Amino acid sequence: MDLDVRVIESLEAALHISLDRSRIRPETPLMGAIPEFDSMAAVALLTTLEERFGFTIADDEFDGATFATFGSLNAFVQGKLDALGQG
């Protein structure tokens, strides 16, 4: 399955929403643009990503920029997968 789709599915699961997938682009803003995406939702998203992709995320591995856009979140996930040799 395509990484974009898996990340979108993770977002939807963590935020308990449906996104218009046809409108998601790398530059699509996330935190601050999606009302449901607050700091608590970010924690839920990190947990969801860990469960769905099989990696762990240390507290010092992410910051607000990770959640700025779909592209930044996708790049973060890709980097974690690359580090595991799954990219």
SULHUSUL-V440172 format. One record per pair of residues at least 24 apart in sequence whose ideal C-beta (glycine too) atoms are under 8 Angstrom apart, sorted by the first residue. I is the first residue (numbers start at 1). J is the second residue. D is the distance in Angstrom with one decimal. If there is no record, write none. Layout:
i	j	d
I	J	D
I	J	D
//
This chain:
i	j	d
3	74	6.6
3	77	6.8
3	78	6.4
3	81	7.7
4	74	6.4
6	52	6.7
6	53	7.5
6	77	8.0
7	49	7.9
7	70	7.4
7	73	6.2
7	74	5.2
7	77	5.6
8	70	7.9
9	52	7.7
10	45	6.6
10	48	4.8
10	49	5.5
10	52	5.5
11	45	6.6
11	73	7.7
13	48	5.4
14	41	6.2
14	44	4.3
14	45	4.0
14	47	7.6
14	48	4.3
15	41	5.4
15	44	7.6
15	45	7.3
24	70	5.5
25	70	6.7
25	71	7.7
26	69	6.5
26	70	5.9
26	71	3.0
26	74	7.0
27	69	5.7
27	70	7.6
27	71	6.2
28	69	6.1
28	70	4.4
28	71	7.7
29	68	6.8
29	69	5.7
30	67	5.3
30	68	6.7
30	69	6.2
30	70	6.2
30	73	6.4
31	64	6.9
31	67	4.1
31	68	6.6
37	67	7.2
42	67	5.7
49	77	6.2
49	80	7.9
53	77	6.4
53	80	6.8
53	81	6.5
54	84	7.5
54	86	7.9
55	80	4.6
55	81	7.1
55	83	7.6
55	84	5.8
//
